[in-house]
């Protein structure tokens, strides 16, 4: 599970609840805000070597992604896109482009935005969809939550029901 939020807020609340409800003993929650992830340098080293020339916490994340059966990616919606730390994470996955390193991995998206949840559809259909298609990821499902201020998701009964649905969906997958 990966939180692309720069703060401990609604995205992390959702992931913490999913994490607690998942039956698997092999699970991990990565908070990108706690990792040192530099910007992509655009050096194209990865195109020739299928590895990144920048040395930081992404090397461990690369290993974890390759070992994962399912990726749960939660992010706030910033102007119909991911926040900067999540964008750096996505950009730094370029060494996997055009390889089988994570191709076919299952991914479930969670987007939290300040506007009505349906408005986050543009983010799923745009930036996240492009990234997932290029990496060859298998999108299980996408969920949207309305919540600008910290606590907005947890104080909504419907959101708690959706989190329960996500937990059941993930626990039912055969991996």
MDAnalysis code that builds the backbone (N, CA, C; Angstrom):
import MDAnalysis as mda
import numpy as np

u = mda.Universe.empty(525, n_residues=175, atom_resindex=np.repeat(np.arange(175), 3), trajectory=True)
u.add_TopologyAttr("name", ["N", "CA", "C"] * 175)
u.add_TopologyAttr("resid", np.arange(1, 176))
u.add_TopologyAttr("resname", ["UNK", "UNK", "UNK", "UNK", "UNK", "UNK", "UNK", "UNK", "UNK", "UNK", "UNK", "UNK", "UNK", "UNK", "UNK", "UNK", "UNK", "UNK", "UNK", "UNK", "UNK", "UNK", "UNK", "UNK", "UNK", "UNK", "UNK", "UNK", "UNK", "UNK", "UNK", "UNK", "UNK", "UNK", "UNK", "UNK", "UNK", "UNK", "UNK", "UNK", "UNK", "UNK", "UNK", "UNK", "UNK", "UNK", "UNK", "UNK", "UNK", "UNK", "UNK", "UNK", "UNK", "UNK", "UNK", "UNK", "UNK", "UNK", "UNK", "UNK", "UNK", "UNK", "UNK", "UNK", "UNK", "UNK", "UNK", "UNK", "UNK", "UNK", "UNK", "UNK", "UNK", "UNK", "UNK", "UNK", "UNK", "UNK", "UNK", "UNK", "UNK", "UNK", "UNK", "UNK", "UNK", "UNK", "UNK", "UNK", "UNK", "UNK", "UNK", "UNK", "UNK", "UNK", "UNK", "UNK", "UNK", "UNK", "UNK", "UNK", "UNK", "UNK", "UNK", "UNK", "UNK", "UNK", "UNK", "UNK", "UNK", "UNK", "UNK", "UNK", "UNK", "UNK", "UNK", "UNK", "UNK", "UNK", "UNK", "UNK", "UNK", "UNK", "UNK", "UNK", "UNK", "UNK", "UNK", "UNK", "UNK", "UNK", "UNK", "UNK", "UNK", "UNK", "UNK", "UNK", "UNK", "UNK", "UNK", "UNK", "UNK", "UNK", "UNK", "UNK", "UNK", "UNK", "UNK", "UNK", "UNK", "UNK", "UNK", "UNK", "UNK", "UNK", "UNK", "UNK", "UNK", "UNK", "UNK", "UNK", "UNK", "UNK", "UNK", "UNK", "UNK", "UNK", "UNK", "UNK", "UNK", "UNK", "UNK", "UNK", "UNK", "UNK", "UNK"])
u.atoms.positions = np.array([
    [0.849, -1.166, 0.000],
    [0.000, 0.000, 0.000],
    [0.892, 1.224, 0.000],
    [0.524, 2.187, -0.824],
    [1.343, 3.384, -0.990],
    [0.463, 4.610, -0.801],
    [0.897, 5.483, 0.101],
    [0.211, 6.750, 0.291],
    [1.010, 7.840, -0.408],
    [0.379, 8.482, -1.368],
    [1.009, 9.571, -2.109],
    [0.689, 10.935, -1.538],
    [0.275, 10.991, -0.300],
    [-0.088, 12.262, 0.322],
    [1.105, 12.884, 1.042],
    [1.248, 14.197, 0.928],
    [2.328, 14.866, 1.644],
    [2.032, 15.087, 3.131],
    [0.829, 14.733, 3.568],
    [0.486, 14.915, 4.984],
    [-0.271, 13.698, 5.501],
    [-0.277, 13.514, 6.809],
    [-1.081, 12.418, 7.372],
    [-2.543, 12.852, 7.445],
    [-3.319, 12.478, 6.459],
    [-4.705, 12.927, 6.409],
    [-5.644, 11.830, 5.965],
    [-6.542, 12.174, 5.075],
    [-7.613, 11.267, 4.660],
    [-7.106, 10.042, 3.895],
    [-6.161, 10.233, 2.980],
    [-5.626, 9.089, 2.224],
    [-5.000, 8.077, 3.174],
    [-4.258, 8.576, 4.124],
    [-3.605, 7.686, 5.084],
    [-4.621, 7.024, 6.016],
    [-5.651, 7.742, 6.396],
    [-6.709, 7.156, 7.220],
    [-7.317, 5.952, 6.502],
    [-7.612, 6.126, 5.225],
    [-8.203, 5.042, 4.441],
    [-7.249, 3.850, 4.395],
    [-5.988, 4.108, 4.057],
    [-5.013, 3.018, 3.961],
    [-4.790, 2.318, 5.296],
    [-4.730, 3.069, 6.379],
    [-4.557, 2.447, 7.699],
    [-5.700, 1.495, 8.012],
    [-6.913, 1.868, 7.644],
    [-8.064, 0.998, 7.884],
    [-8.040, -0.230, 6.990],
    [-7.671, -0.041, 5.741],
    [-7.550, -1.185, 4.831],
    [-6.448, -2.113, 5.327],
    [-5.317, -1.534, 5.700],
    [-4.189, -2.314, 6.198],
    [-4.612, -3.182, 7.381],
    [-5.363, -2.602, 8.303],
    [-5.818, -3.343, 9.485],
    [-6.802, -4.452, 9.109],
    [-7.563, -4.247, 8.025],
    [-8.582, -5.226, 7.650],
    [-8.130, -6.305, 6.690],
    [-6.964, -6.162, 6.122],
    [-6.467, -7.149, 5.159],
    [-6.021, -8.407, 5.895],
    [-6.408, -9.558, 5.371],
    [-6.083, -10.830, 6.013],
    [-4.630, -11.241, 5.866],
    [-3.951, -10.768, 4.846],
    [-2.579, -11.196, 4.567],
    [-1.615, -10.754, 5.663],
    [-0.675, -11.636, 5.978],
    [0.373, -11.270, 6.931],
    [1.530, -10.593, 6.204],
    [1.526, -10.657, 4.884],
    [2.569, -10.019, 4.078],
    [2.000, -8.744, 3.473],
    [2.140, -7.674, 4.198],
    [1.628, -6.391, 3.746],
    [2.536, -5.292, 4.272],
    [2.513, -4.185, 3.564],
    [3.361, -3.067, 3.943],
    [2.669, -1.778, 3.538],
    [2.821, -0.770, 4.363],
    [2.291, 0.557, 4.063],
    [3.469, 1.501, 3.892],
    [3.625, 2.025, 2.678],
    [4.690, 2.981, 2.380],
    [4.102, 4.384, 2.366],
    [4.655, 5.246, 3.175],
    [4.250, 6.646, 3.186],
    [5.307, 7.414, 2.410],
    [4.974, 7.835, 1.211],
    [5.969, 8.499, 0.370],
    [6.543, 9.742, 1.032],
    [5.765, 10.394, 1.866],
    [6.255, 11.607, 2.524],
    [7.417, 11.317, 3.483],
    [7.541, 10.072, 3.922],
    [8.627, 9.683, 4.826],
    [9.851, 9.165, 4.077],
    [9.795, 9.147, 2.758],
    [10.878, 8.593, 1.939],
    [11.625, 9.718, 1.239],
    [12.884, 9.473, 1.002],
    [13.675, 10.402, 0.197],
    [13.565, 9.940, -1.251],
    [12.773, 10.669, -2.019],
    [12.567, 10.360, -3.427],
    [12.870, 11.635, -4.214],
    [13.960, 11.604, -4.924],
    [14.371, 12.758, -5.718],
    [13.562, 12.829, -7.009],
    [13.608, 13.996, -7.634],
    [12.974, 14.153, -8.940],
    [13.717, 13.312, -9.973],
    [13.012, 12.881, -10.986],
    [13.651, 12.245, -12.141],
    [14.567, 13.286, -12.787],
    [15.773, 12.873, -13.131],
    [16.748, 13.786, -13.729],
    [16.648, 13.841, -15.250],
    [15.834, 12.970, -15.827],
    [15.680, 12.961, -17.275],
    [16.957, 12.557, -18.009],
    [17.817, 11.821, -17.337],
    [19.119, 11.461, -17.914],
    [19.027, 10.284, -18.884],
    [17.922, 9.549, -18.848],
    [17.656, 8.390, -19.699],
    [18.576, 7.195, -19.425],
    [19.277, 7.219, -18.310],
    [20.089, 6.076, -17.893],
    [19.205, 4.830, -17.815],
    [17.989, 5.016, -17.340],
    [17.073, 3.887, -17.150],
    [16.701, 3.212, -18.463],
    [16.681, 3.962, -19.539],
    [16.304, 3.367, -20.822],
    [17.320, 2.323, -21.282],
    [18.575, 2.547, -20.962],
    [19.622, 1.619, -21.379],
    [19.876, 0.527, -20.356],
    [19.687, 0.859, -19.072],
    [20.084, -0.059, -18.000],
    [18.926, -0.665, -17.208],
    [17.682, -0.260, -17.459],
    [16.517, -0.686, -16.681],
    [16.763, -0.511, -15.183],
    [17.487, 0.529, -14.845],
    [17.770, 0.908, -13.459],
    [17.900, 2.422, -13.432],
    [17.712, 2.992, -12.267],
    [17.797, 4.446, -12.111],
    [19.185, 4.827, -11.607],
    [19.710, 5.910, -12.149],
    [21.034, 6.383, -11.734],
    [20.977, 7.134, -10.403],
    [19.796, 7.591, -10.018],
    [19.639, 8.336, -8.766],
    [19.528, 7.339, -7.617],
    [20.316, 7.508, -6.595],
    [20.307, 6.601, -5.444],
    [19.593, 7.277, -4.273],
    [18.460, 6.691, -3.912],
    [17.673, 7.171, -2.785],
    [16.749, 6.040, -2.356],
    [15.656, 6.343, -1.695],
    [14.756, 5.308, -1.184],
    [13.994, 4.559, -2.276],
    [14.042, 5.037, -3.502],
    [13.332, 4.338, -4.580],
    [13.901, 2.943, -4.823],
    [15.180, 2.718, -4.569],
    [15.747, 1.389, -4.809],
    [15.013, 0.340, -3.973],
    [14.731, 0.645, -2.714],
    [13.976, -0.285, -1.866],
    [12.530, -0.403, -2.359],
    [11.970, 0.703, -2.789],
    [10.596, 0.679, -3.292],
    [10.507, -0.153, -4.565],
    [11.499, -0.059, -5.443],
    [11.515, -0.898, -6.643],
    [11.406, -2.371, -6.252],
    [12.216, -2.780, -5.287],
    [12.199, -4.176, -4.835],
    [10.839, -4.567, -4.278],
    [10.244, -3.689, -3.478],
    [8.944, -3.988, -2.860],
    [7.853, -4.106, -3.926],
    [7.871, -3.224, -4.916],
    [6.863, -3.286, -5.979],
    [6.978, -4.576, -6.782],
    [8.186, -4.991, -7.057],
    [8.375, -6.226, -7.819],
    [7.929, -7.447, -7.017],
    [8.044, -7.380, -5.700],
    [7.640, -8.498, -4.846],
    [6.127, -8.518, -4.590],
    [5.468, -7.395, -4.775],
    [4.042, -7.270, -4.438],
    [3.154, -8.031, -5.415],
    [2.072, -8.579, -4.896],
    [1.030, -9.157, -5.735],
    [0.001, -8.095, -6.104],
    [-0.291, -7.225, -5.146],
    [-1.296, -6.184, -5.320],
    [-0.717, -4.870, -4.823],
    [-0.978, -3.802, -5.570],
    [-0.587, -2.457, -5.169],
    [-1.864, -1.682, -4.880],
    [-1.934, -1.088, -3.711],
    [-3.034, -0.187, -3.381],
    [-2.412, 1.198, -3.317],
    [-2.847, 2.080, -4.200],
    [-2.264, 3.414, -4.312],
    [-3.309, 4.444, -3.941],
    [-3.065, 5.160, -2.854],
    [-3.992, 6.195, -2.392],
    [-3.312, 7.553, -2.515],
    [-4.056, 8.505, -3.044],
    [-3.495, 9.835, -3.258],
    [-4.583, 10.896, -3.190],
    [-4.218, 12.069, -2.710],
    [-5.163, 13.179, -2.828],
    [-5.224, 13.659, -4.276],
    [-6.284, 14.356, -4.594],
    [-6.468, 14.953, -5.912],
    [-6.028, 16.410, -5.830],
    [-4.953, 16.731, -6.529],
    [-4.467, 18.110, -6.613],
    [-4.667, 18.568, -8.055],
    [-5.687, 19.360, -8.297],
    [-5.965, 19.872, -9.633],
    [-6.044, 18.742, -10.663],
    [-6.794, 17.710, -10.338],
    [-6.981, 16.542, -11.201],
    [-5.674, 15.824, -11.506],
    [-4.775, 15.828, -10.551],
    [-3.512, 15.127, -10.684],
    [-3.036, 14.739, -9.291],
    [-1.944, 13.991, -9.258],
    [-1.364, 13.586, -7.980],
    [-0.495, 14.710, -7.439],
    [-0.269, 14.755, -6.115],
    [0.643, 15.759, -5.556],
    [2.089, 15.473, -5.974],
    [2.956, 16.435, -5.760],
    [4.337, 16.362, -6.202],
    [5.081, 15.102, -5.789],
    [4.936, 14.674, -4.528],
    [5.699, 13.494, -4.089],
    [5.223, 12.237, -4.811],
    [3.931, 12.166, -5.103],
    [3.410, 11.020, -5.847],
    [3.851, 11.088, -7.310],
    [3.925, 12.280, -7.860],
    [4.401, 12.445, -9.245],
    [5.864, 12.046, -9.350],
    [6.676, 12.429, -8.373],
    [8.082, 12.003, -8.376],
    [8.176, 10.480, -8.337],
    [7.351, 9.859, -7.499],
    [7.312, 8.395, -7.406],
    [6.979, 7.784, -8.771],
    [5.930, 8.286, -9.410],
    [5.509, 7.768, -10.711],
    [6.616, 7.976, -11.751],
    [7.178, 9.175, -11.791],
    [8.243, 9.451, -12.763],
    [9.442, 8.526, -12.573],
    [9.736, 8.220, -11.335],
    [10.905, 7.397, -11.037],
    [10.661, 5.908, -11.317],
    [9.457, 5.548, -11.738],
    [9.193, 4.162, -12.141],
    [9.538, 3.925, -13.612],
    [10.128, 4.909, -14.246],
    [10.494, 4.768, -15.652],
    [11.428, 3.579, -15.921],
    [12.302, 3.157, -14.993],
    [13.110, 1.966, -15.277],
    [12.265, 0.718, -15.566],
    [11.015, 0.699, -15.114],
    [10.145, -0.443, -15.349],
    [9.411, -0.355, -16.687],
    [9.440, 0.826, -17.302],
    [8.734, 1.021, -18.571],
    [9.301, 0.070, -19.617],
    [8.418, -0.557, -20.326],
    [8.786, -1.472, -21.406],
    [9.558, -2.697, -20.906],
    [9.309, -3.071, -19.652],
    [9.871, -4.303, -19.092],
    [8.721, -5.088, -18.470],
    [9.007, -6.263, -17.985],
    [7.998, -7.057, -17.292],
    [8.101, -6.941, -15.778],
    [8.887, -5.991, -15.283],
    [9.163, -5.885, -13.852],
    [7.898, -5.789, -13.001],
    [6.943, -4.958, -13.420],
    [5.682, -4.860, -12.667],
    [4.475, -5.070, -13.576],
    [4.710, -5.351, -14.827],
    [3.629, -5.591, -15.793],
    [2.714, -6.698, -15.267],
    [1.419, -6.453, -15.328],
    [0.435, -7.435, -14.891],
    [0.120, -7.401, -13.407],
    [0.848, -6.577, -12.638],
    [0.522, -6.468, -11.206],
    [-0.855, -5.840, -11.070],
    [-1.581, -6.297, -10.085],
    [-2.904, -5.739, -9.808],
    [-2.727, -4.438, -9.021],
    [-3.546, -3.441, -9.373],
    [-3.507, -2.166, -8.661],
    [-4.928, -1.707, -8.376],
    [-5.119, -1.154, -7.198],
    [-6.391, -0.563, -6.798],
    [-6.099, 0.888, -6.454],
    [-6.849, 1.805, -7.055],
    [-6.658, 3.244, -6.847],
    [-7.642, 3.789, -5.826],
    [-7.144, 4.685, -5.014],
    [-7.992, 5.432, -4.082],
    [-7.624, 6.904, -4.242],
    [-8.629, 7.713, -4.558],
    [-8.404, 9.139, -4.752],
    [-9.290, 9.904, -3.782],
    [-8.694, 10.874, -3.102],
    [-9.434, 11.715, -2.163],
    [-9.319, 13.154, -2.638],
    [-10.469, 13.811, -2.812],
    [-10.454, 15.199, -3.269],
    [-11.412, 16.062, -2.496],
    [-11.206, 17.359, -2.589],
    [-12.041, 18.316, -1.875],
    [-13.397, 18.519, -2.516],
    [-13.508, 18.255, -3.803],
    [-14.782, 18.407, -4.505],
    [-15.559, 17.095, -4.414],
    [-16.701, 17.064, -5.054],
    [-17.499, 15.842, -5.082],
    [-16.639, 14.698, -5.609],
    [-16.834, 13.541, -5.041],
    [-15.997, 12.378, -5.371],
    [-15.957, 12.094, -6.867],
    [-17.068, 12.295, -7.557],
    [-17.134, 11.996, -8.979],
    [-16.160, 12.853, -9.792],
    [-15.795, 14.011, -9.290],
    [-14.871, 14.888, -10.019],
    [-13.485, 14.261, -10.115],
    [-13.162, 13.345, -9.236],
    [-11.864, 12.682, -9.290],
    [-11.780, 11.690, -10.441],
    [-12.891, 11.439, -11.108],
    [-12.882, 10.539, -12.267],
    [-11.903, 11.036, -13.327],
    [-11.791, 12.364, -13.489],
    [-10.862, 12.912, -14.490],
    [-9.427, 12.528, -14.173],
    [-9.103, 12.459, -12.902],
    [-7.749, 12.082, -12.502],
    [-7.488, 10.610, -12.809],
    [-8.479, 9.776, -12.542],
    [-8.350, 8.346, -12.824],
    [-8.276, 8.117, -14.328],
    [-9.123, 8.800, -15.084],
    [-9.147, 8.613, -16.536],
    [-7.940, 9.230, -17.231],
    [-7.288, 10.176, -16.567],
    [-6.145, 10.863, -17.164],
    [-4.819, 10.363, -16.630],
    [-4.197, 11.126, -15.742],
    [-2.819, 10.820, -15.307],
    [-2.614, 9.412, -14.753],
    [-3.506, 8.939, -13.899],
    [-3.303, 7.593, -13.336],
    [-3.505, 6.518, -14.392],
    [-4.493, 6.683, -15.242],
    [-4.745, 5.701, -16.291],
    [-3.570, 5.615, -17.262],
    [-3.026, 6.746, -17.655],
    [-1.887, 6.749, -18.580],
    [-0.711, 6.003, -17.962],
    [-0.414, 6.329, -16.732],
    [0.692, 5.681, -16.029],
    [0.472, 4.167, -15.955],
    [-0.719, 3.763, -15.551],
    [-1.012, 2.339, -15.368],
    [-0.986, 1.581, -16.698],
    [-1.482, 2.210, -17.755],
    [-1.442, 1.572, -19.079],
    [-0.002, 1.394, -19.545],
    [0.808, 2.436, -19.400],
    [2.199, 2.360, -19.856],
    [3.000, 1.318, -19.079],
    [2.668, 1.128, -17.813],
    [3.374, 0.143, -17.002],
    [2.760, -1.253, -17.130],
    [1.617, -1.350, -17.798],
    [0.975, -2.646, -17.978],
    [0.340, -3.175, -16.705],
    [-0.119, -2.271, -15.847],
    [-0.756, -2.678, -14.593],
    [-2.208, -3.075, -14.844],
    [-2.703, -4.000, -14.044],
    [-4.067, -4.500, -14.137],
    [-4.908, -3.811, -13.070],
    [-5.700, -2.835, -13.484],
    [-6.504, -2.052, -12.535],
    [-7.682, -2.895, -12.053],
    [-7.688, -3.165, -10.747],
    [-8.776, -3.923, -10.123],
    [-10.018, -3.046, -10.022],
    [-9.803, -1.845, -9.479],
    [-10.913, -0.939, -9.243],
    [-10.345, 0.418, -8.851],
    [-11.204, 1.428, -8.875],
    [-10.840, 2.770, -8.415],
    [-11.956, 3.292, -7.534],
    [-11.562, 3.921, -6.429],
    [-12.530, 4.463, -5.478],
    [-12.212, 5.926, -5.235],
    [-13.274, 6.697, -5.035],
    [-13.144, 8.128, -4.840],
    [-13.800, 8.504, -3.526],
    [-13.153, 9.388, -2.812],
    [-13.687, 9.878, -1.551],
    [-13.655, 11.390, -1.566],
    [-14.688, 11.988, -1.000],
    [-14.708, 13.438, -0.844],
    [-14.155, 13.765, 0.533],
    [-13.152, 14.617, 0.569],
    [-12.589, 15.010, 1.847],
    [-11.424, 15.960, 1.685],
    [-11.634, 17.196, 2.029],
    [-10.576, 18.196, 1.928],
    [-9.822, 18.304, 3.246],
    [-10.557, 18.492, 4.305],
    [-9.926, 18.676, 5.613],
    [-9.675, 17.337, 6.285],
    [-8.631, 17.285, 7.073],
    [-8.314, 16.064, 7.810],
    [-9.515, 15.693, 8.676],
    [-9.903, 14.432, 8.627],
    [-11.054, 13.941, 9.389],
    [-12.332, 13.864, 8.580],
    [-12.341, 14.473, 7.396],
    [-13.567, 14.492, 6.591],
    [-14.009, 13.097, 6.177],
    [-13.073, 12.226, 5.859],
    [-13.435, 10.873, 5.416],
    [-13.932, 10.051, 6.589],
    [-13.241, 10.095, 7.695],
    [-13.605, 9.245, 8.829],
    [-14.919, 9.666, 9.487],
    [-15.338, 10.888, 9.273],
    [-16.578, 11.361, 9.879],
    [-17.793, 11.181, 8.977],
    [-17.645, 10.389, 7.923],
    [-18.735, 10.146, 6.991],
    [-19.023, 8.642, 6.979],
    [-20.219, 8.252, 7.420],
    [-20.579, 6.829, 7.523],
    [-20.495, 6.109, 6.185],
    [-20.879, 6.787, 5.103],
    [-20.818, 6.164, 3.777],
    [-19.382, 5.810, 3.408],
    [-18.448, 6.677, 3.761],
    [-17.041, 6.398, 3.474],
    [-16.550, 5.170, 4.226],
    [-16.977, 5.011, 5.454],
    [-16.573, 3.846, 6.250],
    [-17.107, 2.571, 5.590],
    [-18.315, 2.645, 5.039],
    [-18.874, 1.489, 4.324],
    [-18.064, 1.165, 3.070],
    [-17.621, 2.196, 2.358],
    [-16.814, 1.980, 1.157],
    [-15.470, 1.362, 1.529],
    [-14.872, 1.817, 2.609],
    [-13.605, 1.226, 3.066],
    [-13.815, -0.255, 3.369],
    [-14.917, -0.598, 4.001],
    [-15.244, -2.003, 4.268],
    [-15.389, -2.795, 2.971],
    [-16.000, -2.188, 1.968],
    [-16.155, -2.839, 0.662],
    [-14.784, -3.098, 0.026],
    [-13.885, -2.135, 0.125],
    [-12.534, -2.297, -0.429],
    [-11.816, -3.445, 0.277],
    [-11.939, -3.501, 1.587],
    [-11.294, -4.580, 2.355],
    [-11.823, -5.931, 1.900],
    [-13.140, -6.060, 1.765],
    [-13.727, -7.329, 1.312],
    [-13.247, -7.678, -0.095],
    [-13.188, -6.669, -0.959],
    [-12.742, -6.906, -2.326],
    [-11.295, -7.407, -2.354],
    [-10.431, -6.755, -1.594],
    [-9.027, -7.185, -1.571],
    [-8.859, -8.566, -0.937],
    [-9.606, -8.827, 0.123],
    [-9.514, -10.144, 0.777],
    [-10.050, -11.266, -0.101],
    [-10.894, -10.941, -1.066],
    [-11.466, -11.980, -1.922],
    [-10.580, -12.311, -3.126],
    [-9.549, -11.532, -3.367],
    [-8.700, -11.765, -4.530],
    [-7.853, -13.010, -4.335],
    [-7.704, -13.740, -5.386],
    [-6.884, -14.935, -5.365],
    [-5.511, -14.586, -5.918],
    [-4.547, -14.394, -5.009],
    [-3.165, -14.082, -5.443],
    [-2.186, -15.025, -4.815],
])
